[in-house]
Amino acid sequence: MQKSTQVLFKTQFEEDVYKGLSDFPKHLSSKYFYDQKGDKLFQDIMHMPEYYLTRKEYDILKQHTTEIAEKFAMGNPKFKLIELGAGDGKKTKILLKYLSENNFDVKYQPIDISQSVLDGLEKSLHKELPDLQVEPQHGTYFEALEKINLENGTKKVILFLGSNIGNLLHEHAIAFLKNVQELMQEDDLLFIGFDMKKNPQTILDAYNDPSGITEAFNKNVLARINTELDGNFDLDKFLHWEVYDPETGTAKSYLVAKEAQTVSIDKLGLLIDFAPWETIHTEISQKYDDKVVAWLADNAGLKIETEFSDPEKEYKNFVFKKC
Ligand code: AVI
């Protein structure tokens, strides 16, 4: 790697790409998988037969709708349902439908960084559940939560679905949970989906589909570097590689250079050399057990109220309260 000029970064993406590809070993954050094309690829992943996470969480919400709604209300049917990273809301709509048809006084506040995701969700909810109060919040999770907190004292139920927490290393997950905890009042609840440890082969298959959708999703970070930062990555010269460590529960995605090559990223004035079989680490998808979930909660000042799971206990949704 050579640095041709002193670079002033205009965006976080520029800075993270520069630092990640100049580091050893190389790494890029999975948050950069998501642009319009990446969002679509992730939608496709959620429909793949191997990607059991979405299906299992959907089934949990479907099987336990009444109990979950009662837990959220805890005797008080008026609350705000706030969703961090709402996406297309397919799973949340099961709960929203039940709540709006059963006289719960709920305001749904989906938070997302993408305005177009929020617009799509709002439109579909107006059509499918016209009586539901919907108030989308554009921005980062914490900015939006802080804003919501300023409004009034109505109880909050915060949703973080899809095992999105699994894309954070434990120390970052604890920091994230602490941030949320600090914005919670005594009666507020936090409802989080956790993908649990299971047969390692099932996990590897979920991140290694033969149709190549996950590969394209992983490589989308390189495609973004090409289009947004004038890079010249040849995507065919990289392999998508997944590993899973059943001891730690960490699934890791890599891009592996199939041959020696030099890639230029003109906007960053960067030339990056790859040795044959050199890696770029791109994503972690953490799998949990009960002890680790309890440990995370404890470190973040949260306690477990209850949990819902599929019959095989391969995926769990935990309800947390402030300690
Ligand atoms: C969004 N996140 C929880 C997904 C996961 O399972 O880690 C992203 C994903 N990466 C590859 N497939 C799906």
Residues whose N, C-alpha, C, O or C-beta is under 5 A from the ligand:
A	BS01	AVI	I45 G162 S163 N164 I284 S285
